[in-house]
Amino acid sequence: SSSGLCYTLVTGLFLSQPCSPEGHHILHNPYHSTKFDSLELQRTAIQDLICDPCLPPAWYHFMIGNKPAEMPTRCVEMNKFPGESKRLTACATWQVFSGDTKDCCLFQIPIAIRNCGEFFVYFLQPTQGCMGYCAEASEQKHLICIEALYPGYCIEVKLTSLALQPMINPQLVQGRVYLKCTFSQPTSKPPLQYMVIWSRLSTSGKKEQIQLDTTLQPFSYIEMNSINLRLGDTVFCTVTAFMRNTAEQLSLPEESKSFYAGIKFLPESLQIAEDGKEHDLTILSTVPIVCPQHGNSCKITLQLSIEDLGKSFIHRH
């Protein structure tokens, strides 16, 4: 058993997302491993035993041998670091001295689990006496997560590729501008369904997931409605194939090339000498320009910025 007072202060973790680096602690002591036998330590260095009665309530990520680890979901052997995570309850295995029977879940501590895609984080509480949490190195999984739309929702996919080759193209449908993600449909496979995740680059350069579709067709649409998407956005679509009847994943997620939805200037900048020569500037819209239903005029107004000896001029065309 252990005795004494715990003086530990944890700040900032409750203000961050548990999956972010600043949102959790890392437990990387090899003694947390389920494969570690503590009998030798009990005889020679009992002070080195892992005891967690002073563990501050917070989110934790287990690392065993520099690999992500998970709390086991089975009853573990005595002295092989007791612990179990099941139904959001951590259990400790207990065996009566000189007896053969053991209780797999004598002590129970409520915990929370969050799936971060490549690893799990656990919200752990202090233990009773000299008991500690344990984990084992997890198998490498390939997951696709829909964090922005459904926090904590991830699915595992198998290591196969169907060469879906998704591609984004603009389309004008009944006066509205859409982006269409099309992809190849394997002919030799059983009937499939597809999950299509649309995402865009944020101002900070990170991908934001903005729409999720499940479809039986080899395409998916998203509208340029100035809510999900607007002019100037860089867009991606990611496609994963499933069995239609069993929903079994059949492919790795395949992402399209980026598509810039907006107006481009070619070249993007020009240095013009005062020599009277003409210079060509190509203005290209990668998406259709919607014209008013009534009226003969159909035009857009562009703003060009010109610098002349440190002075800036703005022209509208």
C-alpha positions in Angstrom: 0.0 0.0 0.0 1.0 3.6 -0.2 0.6 6.5 2.2 1.2 10.2 2.2 -0.4 13.3 0.7 -0.6 14.2 -3.0 0.2 17.7 -4.1 -0.4 17.9 -7.9 -1.8 20.7 -10.0 -3.0 20.2 -13.5 -4.0 23.3 -15.5 -5.1 24.0 -19.0 -6.1 20.5 -20.0 -9.8 21.1 -19.5 -9.6 24.0 -21.9 -8.2 22.0 -24.8 -9.6 19.1 -27.0 -8.5 15.8 -25.5 -7.0 14.6 -28.8 -4.8 17.7 -29.2 -1.2 17.6 -28.0 -2.0 20.1 -25.2 -5.2 18.3 -24.2 -3.6 15.2 -22.6 -0.6 13.9 -20.7 1.5 11.0 -22.0 2.2 8.0 -19.7 5.3 6.3 -21.1 6.7 4.3 -18.1 7.4 0.8 -19.4 6.1 -0.5 -16.0 2.6 0.3 -17.2 2.9 -2.6 -19.7 0.7 -5.7 -19.2 3.8 -7.7 -20.1 5.8 -6.4 -17.2 6.1 -8.8 -14.2 6.2 -6.9 -10.9 7.2 -9.8 -8.7 10.9 -9.0 -9.0 10.3 -5.4 -8.1 8.3 -6.4 -5.1 11.3 -8.3 -3.8 14.1 -5.9 -4.7 12.8 -2.3 -5.4 9.2 -2.0 -4.2 9.6 1.8 -4.3 9.7 1.6 -8.1 6.2 -0.1 -8.4 3.7 1.9 -10.4 1.1 3.3 -8.0 -1.4 5.9 -9.2 -3.2 7.2 -6.1 -1.8 10.7 -6.8 -2.6 10.6 -10.5 -4.4 13.9 -11.2 -7.8 13.5 -12.9 -7.1 14.3 -16.5 -6.8 12.8 -20.0 -3.9 10.5 -20.6 -2.3 8.8 -23.7 -0.4 5.5 -23.0 2.9 4.9 -24.9 4.7 1.5 -24.6 8.0 1.2 -26.4 7.4 4.5 -28.3 4.1 3.0 -29.7 0.5 4.0 -28.8 -0.9 1.7 -26.2 -4.5 0.8 -25.1 -5.9 -0.5 -21.9 -6.8 -4.2 -22.2 -10.4 -5.4 -22.3 -9.8 -8.8 -20.8 -8.9 -10.0 -17.3 -5.1 -9.9 -17.0 -2.8 -12.1 -14.9 -1.8 -11.2 -11.3 1.4 -9.2 -11.0 1.3 -8.5 -14.8 0.0 -5.0 -14.1 -3.7 -5.5 -13.3 -6.2 -3.4 -15.1 -9.1 -3.5 -17.5 -11.1 -0.9 -19.4 -14.6 -2.1 -20.1 -17.8 -0.2 -20.4 -16.0 2.9 -19.2 -14.9 1.1 -16.0 -11.3 0.4 -15.0 -11.0 -2.9 -13.0 -8.2 -4.3 -10.8 -7.5 -8.0 -10.6 -7.2 -9.2 -7.0 -6.1 -12.6 -5.7 -6.3 -13.8 -2.1 -2.9 -14.8 -0.7 -2.2 -18.5 -0.8 -5.4 -19.0 -2.8 -6.1 -20.0 -6.4 -9.2 -17.9 -7.0 -9.0 -14.3 -8.1 -11.5 -11.5 -8.7 -11.0 -9.9 -12.1 -12.9 -6.7 -11.1 -12.7 -6.3 -7.4 -12.0 -2.6 -7.5 -13.7 -0.4 -10.1 -12.9 3.1 -11.1 -15.0 5.1 -13.7 -13.1 6.3 -16.7 -13.8 7.9 -20.1 -12.3 6.9 -23.4 -11.9 9.1 -26.5 -10.9 7.7 -29.9 -8.4 10.0 -31.6 -7.9 8.0 -34.7 -4.3 6.9 -34.3 -4.6 6.4 -30.6 -6.9 6.4 -27.6 -6.9 8.9 -24.7 -8.4 8.0 -21.3 -9.8 10.3 -18.6 -8.3 8.6 -15.5 -9.0 9.1 -11.8 -6.6 8.4 -8.8 -6.5 4.8 -7.8 -7.1 3.3 -4.4 -3.8 2.6 -2.7 -0.9 1.1 -4.6 -2.7 0.2 -7.8 -1.9 1.4 -11.3 -3.3 1.6 -14.7 -1.9 -0.7 -17.4 -1.8 -0.8 -21.2 -0.5 -2.8 -24.1 0.9 -1.7 -27.4 -2.0 -1.5 -29.9 -2.0 -3.0 -33.3 -1.5 -0.6 -36.2 -4.9 0.4 -37.4 -5.8 2.5 -40.4 -8.7 4.7 -39.5 -10.7 7.5 -41.1 -12.1 10.0 -38.6 -14.9 12.5 -39.1 -13.8 14.7 -36.2 -15.4 18.0 -37.4 -18.8 16.5 -38.1 -19.0 13.7 -35.5 -16.3 14.2 -32.7 -14.7 10.9 -31.7 -16.2 9.0 -34.6 -13.7 6.8 -36.4 -13.9 3.7 -38.5 -11.2 1.1 -39.3 -10.5 0.3 -43.0 -8.6 -2.6 -44.5 -5.3 -2.3 -46.3 -6.6 -2.4 -49.8 -6.9 0.1 -52.6 -9.5 0.1 -55.4 -7.9 2.9 -57.4 -11.1 5.0 -57.0 -9.2 8.1 -58.2 -11.6 10.8 -57.1 -11.6 14.0 -59.1 -13.4 17.4 -58.5 -15.1 19.3 -61.3 -17.5 22.3 -61.2 -21.1 22.0 -62.5 -23.9 24.5 -63.0 -27.3 22.9 -62.1 -30.5 25.0 -62.5 -28.7 28.2 -61.9 -26.7 26.9 -58.9 -23.0 26.2 -58.8 -21.9 22.8 -57.4 -18.7 20.9 -57.2 -18.9 17.2 -58.2 -16.6 14.5 -56.9 -16.5 11.7 -59.4 -14.6 8.4 -58.9 -14.1 5.1 -60.6 -16.5 2.3 -59.9 -14.9 -1.2 -59.8 -16.7 -3.7 -62.0 -15.3 -6.9 -60.6 -16.4 -6.2 -57.1 -19.8 -7.0 -55.4 -22.3 -4.1 -55.1 -20.6 -1.2 -53.2 -21.6 1.9 -51.4 -19.3 4.9 -50.8 -18.6 7.4 -48.1 -17.5 10.8 -49.4 -16.0 13.4 -47.1 -15.7 16.9 -48.4 -13.1 19.2 -46.8 -11.5 22.6 -47.4 -8.4 24.4 -46.3 -8.9 26.8 -43.5 -7.2 30.2 -43.2 -4.6 28.5 -41.0 -3.9 25.9 -43.7 -5.6 23.0 -41.9 -8.3 20.8 -43.5 -11.8 21.3 -42.3 -14.4 18.6 -42.9 -17.6 20.2 -44.1 -19.9 17.5 -45.5 -20.3 13.7 -45.3 -22.2 11.8 -48.0 -23.1 8.1 -48.2 -24.0 7.1 -51.8 -24.5 4.2 -54.1 -23.5 6.2 -57.1 -19.8 7.0 -58.1 -20.2 10.7 -57.5 -21.2 13.3 -54.8 -22.1 16.9 -55.0 -21.6 19.9 -52.7 -23.1 23.3 -53.3 -21.1 26.6 -53.5 -23.6 28.4 -51.3 -21.3 30.7 -49.4 -22.0 28.7 -46.2 -20.1 25.5 -46.6 -18.0 26.7 -49.6 -17.3 30.1 -51.0 -15.1 31.6 -53.7 -11.4 31.3 -52.9 -11.7 28.0 -51.1 -9.4 25.0 -51.8 -11.5 21.8 -51.7 -10.8 18.1 -51.4 -13.0 15.0 -51.5 -12.1 11.7 -49.8 -13.8 8.4 -50.9 -14.0 5.1 -49.0 -15.7 2.0 -50.4 -17.9 -0.4 -48.4 -19.9 -3.6 -49.1 -23.4 -2.5 -49.8 -25.1 -5.2 -47.7 -22.7 -5.7 -44.8 -21.1 -2.2 -44.6 -17.7 -3.9 -44.5 -14.9 -1.5 -45.4 -13.2 -2.6 -48.6 -10.7 0.2 -49.3 -8.4 2.8 -47.9 -9.6 6.4 -48.1 -8.5 7.9 -51.4 -8.2 11.7 -51.6 -8.6 13.8 -54.7 -6.2 16.5 -55.8 -6.9 19.9 -54.4 -9.4 22.1 -56.4 -9.3 25.8 -56.1 -12.8 27.3 -56.4 -12.4 30.9 -57.4 -10.8 33.4 -59.8 -7.1 33.1 -60.8 -4.8 35.6 -62.4 -2.2 34.2 -64.7 0.5 35.2 -64.0 -0.3 36.1 -60.4 1.9 39.1 -60.4 3.7 41.2 -63.1 6.6 43.6 -63.1 5.9 46.1 -65.9 8.7 48.4 -67.2 7.7 51.9 -68.5 8.5 50.9 -72.1 5.1 51.2 -73.6 4.8 47.5 -74.3 1.6 45.5 -73.8 1.4 42.7 -71.3 -1.1 40.0 -71.3 -3.0 39.1 -68.0 -5.3 36.1 -68.1 -8.3 36.1 -65.7 -9.7 32.6 -65.2 -12.7 31.5 -63.1 -12.5 27.8 -62.1 -16.2 27.8 -61.4 -19.2 28.9 -63.5 -20.3 32.6 -63.1 -24.1 32.7 -62.5 -25.9 35.4 -64.5 -29.1 37.0 -63.4 -32.3 35.4 -64.7 -33.6 38.7 -65.9 -31.6 41.3 -67.8 -29.0 41.2 -70.6 -25.9 42.1 -68.7 -23.7 39.4 -67.2 -20.5 40.6 -65.7 -18.3 40.6 -62.7 -16.3 43.4 -61.1 -12.6 42.7 -60.4 -10.3 44.8 -58.3 -6.7 45.1 -59.4 -3.9 46.4 -57.1 -1.1 48.3 -58.8 2.1 49.5 -57.0 4.1 52.4 -58.6 7.3 53.4 -56.8 5.9 52.5 -53.4 2.5 54.0 -54.1 -0.5 51.8 -54.3 -3.4 52.3 -56.7 -6.6 50.3 -56.9 -8.5 49.9 -60.2 -12.0 48.4 -60.6 -12.8 46.7 -63.9 
